[in-house]
Amino acid sequence: TTHRTWEKFPPSASAGQDPDHYHDPMPSTIYTATDVKERRVELLEAASRDRALVRAVDGTALVFTRLDALERAESVAQWALALHTIECGGVPTAIRWIQHLDADDRTTFVAEMWAALEDLDSGSLDQAGLEEIIAAWRATSLAVAAPKRRQVLTGRADAHDFVPAPRP
């Protein structure tokens, strides 16, 4: 059997980072179906720490892990696919609102999201933090969706654009 590792994110996301930043997807201990009964405490502790791999009698591989770890992995995978789609010039259906961002803002959005996904994967950012980042970008995108709002928010302001206002 060949031992393989995989890079967390594509090269575009890890530019300037340590090239040896790899994650081993294989747990060090592979439990058998019998171990589920005989070594259940050890198996559950391994699953609680990270994950535990159980090989069923028919060869099926089962992974035991915490629900938050599964949700985090699913979120990273879904967003990685969406970011890859954007990098290839597409607009993912689930986040059509990014079409309102100009090219520079899309590039910044993608870079910030790759960094956020790495933080989420490492545990230094939680799902709520990721959702805050997404909500802020969505609000920005929708704020510049209308041409007039875009002009007001991104255009130049001169002194004559401002007038005194009475106190309320």
C-alpha positions as CSV (number, residue, x, y, z in Angstrom):
1,T,0.0,0.0,0.0
2,T,1.3,3.4,-0.9
3,H,1.1,6.1,1.8
4,R,-0.2,9.4,0.3
5,T,-0.7,12.9,1.5
6,W,-2.6,15.7,0.0
7,E,-2.2,19.4,0.0
8,K,-4.9,21.3,1.9
9,F,-5.6,23.8,-0.8
10,P,-4.6,24.4,-4.4
11,P,-1.3,26.1,-5.1
12,S,-3.0,29.4,-5.8
13,A,-4.2,29.4,-2.2
14,S,-1.0,28.4,-0.6
15,A,1.3,30.7,-2.4
16,G,3.9,32.1,-0.1
17,Q,3.1,29.5,2.6
18,D,5.2,26.6,3.8
19,P,5.2,24.1,0.9
20,D,5.4,21.2,3.4
21,H,2.0,22.2,4.9
22,Y,0.3,18.8,4.4
23,H,-2.5,17.0,6.2
24,D,-2.4,13.2,6.5
25,P,-6.0,11.9,5.8
26,M,-5.2,8.5,7.3
27,P,-5.5,7.9,11.1
28,S,-2.6,6.1,12.6
29,T,-4.8,3.2,13.9
30,I,-7.3,1.4,11.8
31,Y,-9.9,-0.4,13.9
32,T,-11.7,-3.6,12.9
33,A,-15.4,-4.3,13.4
34,T,-14.5,-6.4,16.5
35,D,-12.7,-3.4,17.9
36,V,-15.9,-1.4,17.9
37,K,-17.1,-3.6,20.7
38,E,-13.8,-4.6,22.4
39,R,-11.9,-1.2,22.2
40,R,-14.9,1.1,22.1
41,V,-13.5,3.6,24.6
42,E,-10.2,3.9,22.7
43,L,-12.1,4.2,19.4
44,L,-14.4,6.9,20.8
45,E,-11.5,8.8,22.3
46,A,-9.7,8.7,18.9
47,A,-12.9,9.9,17.2
48,S,-13.3,12.7,19.8
49,R,-9.7,13.9,19.3
50,D,-9.9,13.8,15.4
51,R,-11.3,10.7,13.7
52,A,-11.2,7.0,13.9
53,L,-11.2,4.7,10.9
54,V,-13.0,1.4,11.2
55,R,-12.7,-1.3,8.5
56,A,-15.8,-3.4,8.3
57,V,-15.7,-7.1,7.6
58,D,-16.6,-6.5,4.0
59,G,-13.8,-4.0,3.6
60,T,-16.0,-0.9,3.8
61,A,-14.2,2.0,5.5
62,L,-16.2,3.9,8.1
63,V,-15.0,7.1,9.8
64,F,-16.0,8.1,13.3
65,T,-15.6,11.8,14.0
66,R,-17.2,14.7,15.9
67,L,-20.2,16.3,14.1
68,D,-18.5,19.8,14.2
69,A,-15.4,18.3,12.4
70,L,-17.7,16.8,9.7
71,E,-19.6,20.1,9.3
72,R,-16.3,22.0,9.1
73,A,-14.9,19.5,6.5
74,E,-18.1,19.8,4.4
75,S,-18.0,23.6,4.6
76,V,-14.3,23.7,3.5
77,A,-15.1,21.3,0.6
78,Q,-18.1,23.2,-0.6
79,W,-16.4,26.6,-0.5
80,A,-13.2,25.2,-2.1
81,L,-15.3,24.1,-5.0
82,A,-17.0,27.4,-5.2
83,L,-13.7,29.3,-5.1
84,H,-12.2,27.1,-7.7
85,T,-15.3,27.9,-9.9
86,I,-14.7,31.6,-9.4
87,E,-11.0,31.3,-10.2
88,C,-11.9,29.6,-13.4
89,G,-14.2,32.5,-14.4
90,G,-17.5,31.0,-13.3
91,V,-20.2,32.2,-10.9
92,P,-21.5,29.5,-8.5
93,T,-25.3,29.4,-8.4
94,A,-25.4,29.4,-4.6
95,I,-23.4,32.7,-4.5
96,R,-24.6,34.6,-7.6
97,W,-24.3,37.8,-5.6
98,I,-20.6,37.8,-6.4
99,Q,-21.4,38.9,-9.9
100,H,-21.8,42.4,-8.6
101,L,-18.2,42.6,-7.5
102,D,-15.6,44.0,-9.9
103,A,-12.6,41.9,-10.9
104,D,-10.4,43.3,-8.1
105,D,-13.0,42.7,-5.5
106,R,-13.6,39.2,-6.7
107,T,-9.8,38.5,-6.5
108,T,-9.8,39.9,-2.9
109,F,-12.9,37.9,-2.0
110,V,-11.3,34.7,-3.2
111,A,-8.0,35.4,-1.4
112,E,-9.8,36.2,1.8
113,M,-12.0,33.1,1.5
114,W,-9.0,30.8,0.9
115,A,-7.4,32.2,4.1
116,A,-10.6,31.8,6.0
117,L,-11.0,28.2,4.9
118,E,-7.5,27.4,6.0
119,D,-8.3,29.0,9.4
120,L,-11.5,27.1,9.6
121,D,-9.7,23.9,8.7
122,S,-7.1,24.5,11.4
123,G,-9.6,25.4,14.0
124,S,-8.5,29.0,14.5
125,L,-11.8,30.2,12.9
126,D,-15.2,28.7,13.7
127,Q,-18.2,28.3,11.4
128,A,-19.8,31.5,12.8
129,G,-16.7,33.5,11.9
130,L,-16.7,32.1,8.4
131,E,-20.4,33.1,8.1
132,E,-19.6,36.6,9.2
133,I,-17.0,37.0,6.5
134,I,-19.4,35.7,3.9
135,A,-22.2,38.0,5.2
136,A,-19.9,41.0,5.0
137,W,-18.9,40.2,1.4
138,R,-22.5,39.6,0.4
139,A,-23.6,42.9,1.9
140,T,-20.8,44.7,0.0
141,S,-21.7,43.0,-3.2
142,L,-25.4,43.8,-2.9
143,A,-24.5,47.4,-1.9
144,V,-22.8,48.0,-5.2
145,A,-25.3,46.0,-7.3
146,A,-27.2,49.1,-8.5
147,P,-25.1,51.4,-10.7
148,K,-26.1,54.6,-8.8
149,R,-25.2,53.1,-5.4
150,R,-21.9,51.8,-6.9
151,Q,-21.1,55.3,-8.1
152,V,-21.9,56.9,-4.8
153,L,-20.0,54.2,-2.8
154,T,-16.9,53.9,-5.0
155,G,-16.8,57.3,-6.8
156,R,-14.6,60.2,-5.8
157,A,-16.0,62.7,-3.4
158,D,-15.1,66.4,-3.6
159,A,-15.6,69.2,-1.1
160,H,-18.6,70.5,-3.0
161,D,-20.3,67.1,-2.6
162,F,-20.8,67.9,1.1
163,V,-23.2,70.4,2.6
164,P,-23.8,71.5,6.2
165,A,-26.7,69.7,7.8
166,P,-28.8,71.1,10.7
167,R,-28.6,69.2,14.0
168,P,-31.6,66.9,14.5
